[in-house]
């Protein structure tokens, strides 16, 4: 299963949320092999605290190998980093010009061959082929949102962007560090477009940069939220609450 994660506004925390979801998925289903791919090529720093300063494995090295006549598909695994959370990571790089549609498609094909579940972090941009290709192959899409004016102004464009490329009804949104004092509300707009609000994550200093994973396996204050999200997102029988809401609305309107 491929789930694409993206922030409505850069800095909302899509990488952090995607990694935590992957870790919880692996914790609940230890037989599953889970991979997180960083295709946010403008800020490719997913789970950076896990990597040594001299670590060079990732998308950049993989592209070098793929351009070689001697590339073997098994080399894909040589560029994946195993983390202490039980989740594998294909770290990103500043390679927007080199990561073409063909290479992005090939990487996703290999990821699905070697892993049961793949979470891909992208940036909504028409200038990044990797983002578009990922959405076109997505089984589900997760928007990471915050209830502030910047997200409100950007939301419609991002939802249009997803709708343009992703052919899936499995769409969710999660509030990362929701501001309880804010009067900005975006949930109704999400639901109207078929998104189910999967959870609300509270700010927890011990979860920042995933540093707690390197000491012990714990999700602290948001454990129950991540567990519910994983059960919802990876359920084969779940149906979007947003889609049901839209159907009910159309029936009320007599359409």
Secondary structure as a PSIPRED ss2 file (coil, helix, strand):
# PSIPRED VFORMAT (PSIPRED V4.0)

   1 X C   1.000  0.000  0.000
   2 X E   0.000  0.000  1.000
   3 X E   0.000  0.000  1.000
   4 X E   0.000  0.000  1.000
   5 X E   0.000  0.000  1.000
   6 X E   0.000  0.000  1.000
   7 X E   0.000  0.000  1.000
   8 X C   1.000  0.000  0.000
   9 X C   1.000  0.000  0.000
  10 X C   1.000  0.000  0.000
  11 X C   1.000  0.000  0.000
  12 X C   1.000  0.000  0.000
  13 X C   1.000  0.000  0.000
  14 X H   0.000  1.000  0.000
  15 X H   0.000  1.000  0.000
  16 X H   0.000  1.000  0.000
  17 X H   0.000  1.000  0.000
  18 X H   0.000  1.000  0.000
  19 X H   0.000  1.000  0.000
  20 X H   0.000  1.000  0.000
  21 X H   0.000  1.000  0.000
  22 X H   0.000  1.000  0.000
  23 X H   0.000  1.000  0.000
  24 X H   0.000  1.000  0.000
  25 X H   0.000  1.000  0.000
  26 X H   0.000  1.000  0.000
  27 X H   0.000  1.000  0.000
  28 X H   0.000  1.000  0.000
  29 X C   1.000  0.000  0.000
  30 X C   1.000  0.000  0.000
  31 X C   1.000  0.000  0.000
  32 X C   1.000  0.000  0.000
  33 X C   1.000  0.000  0.000
  34 X E   0.000  0.000  1.000
  35 X E   0.000  0.000  1.000
  36 X E   0.000  0.000  1.000
  37 X E   0.000  0.000  1.000
  38 X E   0.000  0.000  1.000
  39 X C   1.000  0.000  0.000
  40 X C   1.000  0.000  0.000
  41 X C   1.000  0.000  0.000
  42 X C   1.000  0.000  0.000
  43 X C   1.000  0.000  0.000
  44 X C   1.000  0.000  0.000
  45 X C   1.000  0.000  0.000
  46 X C   1.000  0.000  0.000
  47 X C   1.000  0.000  0.000
  48 X H   0.000  1.000  0.000
  49 X H   0.000  1.000  0.000
  50 X H   0.000  1.000  0.000
  51 X C   1.000  0.000  0.000
  52 X C   1.000  0.000  0.000
  53 X C   1.000  0.000  0.000
  54 X C   1.000  0.000  0.000
  55 X C   1.000  0.000  0.000
  56 X C   1.000  0.000  0.000
  57 X C   1.000  0.000  0.000
  58 X C   1.000  0.000  0.000
  59 X H   0.000  1.000  0.000
  60 X H   0.000  1.000  0.000
  61 X H   0.000  1.000  0.000
  62 X H   0.000  1.000  0.000
  63 X H   0.000  1.000  0.000
  64 X H   0.000  1.000  0.000
  65 X H   0.000  1.000  0.000
  66 X H   0.000  1.000  0.000
  67 X C   1.000  0.000  0.000
  68 X C   1.000  0.000  0.000
  69 X C   1.000  0.000  0.000
  70 X C   1.000  0.000  0.000
  71 X C   1.000  0.000  0.000
  72 X C   1.000  0.000  0.000
  73 X H   0.000  1.000  0.000
  74 X H   0.000  1.000  0.000
  75 X H   0.000  1.000  0.000
  76 X H   0.000  1.000  0.000
  77 X H   0.000  1.000  0.000
  78 X H   0.000  1.000  0.000
  79 X H   0.000  1.000  0.000
  80 X C   1.000  0.000  0.000
  81 X E   0.000  0.000  1.000
  82 X E   0.000  0.000  1.000
  83 X C   1.000  0.000  0.000
  84 X C   1.000  0.000  0.000
  85 X C   1.000  0.000  0.000
  86 X C   1.000  0.000  0.000
  87 X C   1.000  0.000  0.000
  88 X E   0.000  0.000  1.000
  89 X E   0.000  0.000  1.000
  90 X E   0.000  0.000  1.000
  91 X C   1.000  0.000  0.000
  92 X C   1.000  0.000  0.000
  93 X C   1.000  0.000  0.000
  94 X C   1.000  0.000  0.000
  95 X C   1.000  0.000  0.000
  96 X C   1.000  0.000  0.000
  97 X C   1.000  0.000  0.000
  98 X C   1.000  0.000  0.000
  99 X C   1.000  0.000  0.000
 100 X C   1.000  0.000  0.000
 101 X H   0.000  1.000  0.000
 102 X H   0.000  1.000  0.000
 103 X H   0.000  1.000  0.000
 104 X H   0.000  1.000  0.000
 105 X H   0.000  1.000  0.000
 106 X H   0.000  1.000  0.000
 107 X H   0.000  1.000  0.000
 108 X H   0.000  1.000  0.000
 109 X H   0.000  1.000  0.000
 110 X H   0.000  1.000  0.000
 111 X H   0.000  1.000  0.000
 112 X H   0.000  1.000  0.000
 113 X H   0.000  1.000  0.000
 114 X H   0.000  1.000  0.000
 115 X C   1.000  0.000  0.000
 116 X C   1.000  0.000  0.000
 117 X E   0.000  0.000  1.000
 118 X E   0.000  0.000  1.000
 119 X E   0.000  0.000  1.000
 120 X E   0.000  0.000  1.000
 121 X E   0.000  0.000  1.000
 122 X E   0.000  0.000  1.000
 123 X C   1.000  0.000  0.000
 124 X C   1.000  0.000  0.000
 125 X C   1.000  0.000  0.000
 126 X C   1.000  0.000  0.000
 127 X C   1.000  0.000  0.000
 128 X C   1.000  0.000  0.000
 129 X H   0.000  1.000  0.000
 130 X H   0.000  1.000  0.000
 131 X H   0.000  1.000  0.000
 132 X H   0.000  1.000  0.000
 133 X H   0.000  1.000  0.000
 134 X H   0.000  1.000  0.000
 135 X H   0.000  1.000  0.000
 136 X H   0.000  1.000  0.000
 137 X C   1.000  0.000  0.000
 138 X C   1.000  0.000  0.000
 139 X C   1.000  0.000  0.000
 140 X E   0.000  0.000  1.000
 141 X E   0.000  0.000  1.000
 142 X E   0.000  0.000  1.000
 143 X E   0.000  0.000  1.000
 144 X E   0.000  0.000  1.000
 145 X E   0.000  0.000  1.000
 146 X C   1.000  0.000  0.000
 147 X C   1.000  0.000  0.000
 148 X C   1.000  0.000  0.000
 149 X H   0.000  1.000  0.000
 150 X H   0.000  1.000  0.000
 151 X H   0.000  1.000  0.000
 152 X H   0.000  1.000  0.000
 153 X H   0.000  1.000  0.000
 154 X H   0.000  1.000  0.000
 155 X H   0.000  1.000  0.000
 156 X H   0.000  1.000  0.000
 157 X H   0.000  1.000  0.000
 158 X H   0.000  1.000  0.000
 159 X H   0.000  1.000  0.000
 160 X H   0.000  1.000  0.000
 161 X H   0.000  1.000  0.000
 162 X H   0.000  1.000  0.000
 163 X H   0.000  1.000  0.000
 164 X H   0.000  1.000  0.000
 165 X H   0.000  1.000  0.000
 166 X C   1.000  0.000  0.000
 167 X C   1.000  0.000  0.000
 168 X C   1.000  0.000  0.000
 169 X C   1.000  0.000  0.000
 170 X C   1.000  0.000  0.000
 171 X E   0.000  0.000  1.000
 172 X E   0.000  0.000  1.000
 173 X E   0.000  0.000  1.000
 174 X E   0.000  0.000  1.000
 175 X E   0.000  0.000  1.000
 176 X E   0.000  0.000  1.000
 177 X C   1.000  0.000  0.000
 178 X C   1.000  0.000  0.000
 179 X C   1.000  0.000  0.000
 180 X C   1.000  0.000  0.000
 181 X C   1.000  0.000  0.000
 182 X C   1.000  0.000  0.000
 183 X C   1.000  0.000  0.000
 184 X C   1.000  0.000  0.000
 185 X C   1.000  0.000  0.000
 186 X C   1.000  0.000  0.000
 187 X H   0.000  1.000  0.000
 188 X H   0.000  1.000  0.000
 189 X H   0.000  1.000  0.000
 190 X H   0.000  1.000  0.000
 191 X H   0.000  1.000  0.000
 192 X H   0.000  1.000  0.000
 193 X C   1.000  0.000  0.000
 194 X C   1.000  0.000  0.000
 195 X C   1.000  0.000  0.000
 196 X E   0.000  0.000  1.000
 197 X E   0.000  0.000  1.000
 198 X E   0.000  0.000  1.000
 199 X E   0.000  0.000  1.000
 200 X E   0.000  0.000  1.000
 201 X E   0.000  0.000  1.000
 202 X C   1.000  0.000  0.000
 203 X C   1.000  0.000  0.000
 204 X C   1.000  0.000  0.000
 205 X H   0.000  1.000  0.000
 206 X H   0.000  1.000  0.000
 207 X H   0.000  1.000  0.000
 208 X H   0.000  1.000  0.000
 209 X H   0.000  1.000  0.000
 210 X H   0.000  1.000  0.000
 211 X H   0.000  1.000  0.000
 212 X H   0.000  1.000  0.000
 213 X H   0.000  1.000  0.000
 214 X H   0.000  1.000  0.000
 215 X C   1.000  0.000  0.000
 216 X C   1.000  0.000  0.000
 217 X C   1.000  0.000  0.000
 218 X C   1.000  0.000  0.000
 219 X C   1.000  0.000  0.000
 220 X H   0.000  1.000  0.000
 221 X H   0.000  1.000  0.000
 222 X H   0.000  1.000  0.000
 223 X H   0.000  1.000  0.000
 224 X H   0.000  1.000  0.000
 225 X H   0.000  1.000  0.000
 226 X H   0.000  1.000  0.000
 227 X H   0.000  1.000  0.000
 228 X H   0.000  1.000  0.000
 229 X H   0.000  1.000  0.000
 230 X H   0.000  1.000  0.000
 231 X H   0.000  1.000  0.000
 232 X H   0.000  1.000  0.000
 233 X H   0.000  1.000  0.000
 234 X C   1.000  0.000  0.000
 235 X C   1.000  0.000  0.000
 236 X C   1.000  0.000  0.000
 237 X C   1.000  0.000  0.000
 238 X C   1.000  0.000  0.000
 239 X C   1.000  0.000  0.000
 240 X C   1.000  0.000  0.000
 241 X H   0.000  1.000  0.000
 242 X H   0.000  1.000  0.000
 243 X H   0.000  1.000  0.000
 244 X H   0.000  1.000  0.000
 245 X H   0.000  1.000  0.000
 246 X H   0.000  1.000  0.000
 247 X H   0.000  1.000  0.000
 248 X H   0.000  1.000  0.000
 249 X H   0.000  1.000  0.000
 250 X H   0.000  1.000  0.000
 251 X H   0.000  1.000  0.000
 252 X H   0.000  1.000  0.000
 253 X C   1.000  0.000  0.000
 254 X C   1.000  0.000  0.000
 255 X C   1.000  0.000  0.000
